[in-house]
């Protein structure tokens, strides 16, 4: 049996699955009417995975304002990711 840390629900590695898991957890919390934040810590290389982008684009669509993605490094990749998320949120608000 592996070690566990209180509050850590999943450890996914660098394949970009973490944000999708965070999205699913947030949807589950909403269904259970639990008011709680979901945090996802990612590296700047991980955000190049398509699965991360799909989750990042659908989180605002589902109005999951209790998901917080934390990216571990500030590089060009990170800045592009943040800009894309902001642009997506703006288009949803206008839509």
N, C-alpha and C positions, 0 to 999 in steps of 0.2 A: 504494500500500500504506500502511495506517495505522500509526501508532506503536504500540508495545506496551510494557508494563511487566511485568517478571518477577513471576509470582504472580497477575496479574490475568487471569482466563480469560474474563470477559464484562463488558460494559458495556451495561446495558439501558435506562437512562433512568427516567422516572417512571411507567411503565405497570404496574408491579407484577410484572414477570416475573423479577426477580432471585432471589427466594426459591425459586421453582419450579425455576429453573436450579440453584441451590445444592442443592436436594433431589435432583435428578437426578444431580448430580456426586457427592453423598454415597452414593447407591445404587450408582453405578458403582465408586466406591472400595471399597465393601463387597464387591461381586462380584469385584473384582480382588484382594481381601484386602490392601488398602493402608490402613495406620493413619495417617490424616491428617485434620486439621480442615478444614472448609469454612466460610468467613466470607462473609456477605452484608451489605453496608452499604446501608441504606435511609433515605430521608427520612420525616418524620412524615406528610407528605401522601400518599406512596406507599402507606403501610400501609392506606389507605382502600380500595384496590382489592381486589376480590373474590378475585382470583388469589392475592394475598398471604395472605389469610385461609384459603383452601383449603390452601395449602402449610403454613401454620402449624398447621393442625389435623391434617394427615396426617403431618407429620414425627415427632411423638411416637408416632403409631400404628405407624409403621414402625421405631420405636426407633432413630432416627438421632440419637444423642447426640453426634455429631461435627459438627453444624451449629450455627453461632453467628450469629444475626441481630443486627446492630448498627443501632439507630435513631438518626439524627443529631440529634434535637431532643427535648426533654422538654416535651410539651404534653398537653392532655387526650386527644388521639387516641392518643398513645404510651402513656399510662397505661392507657387502655381496652384497647389491644392486648395489653399485658403481662398484664393481669388475665385476659383471655379465654384466653390461652395457658396461664397457670397453672391455670385452672379446667379446661381440656381435659386437661392432664397429670394432674390429680388424678382425673378421671373415668376415664381409661385405667388408672391404677394400681389403682383400685377394681374395675374391670370384670373 
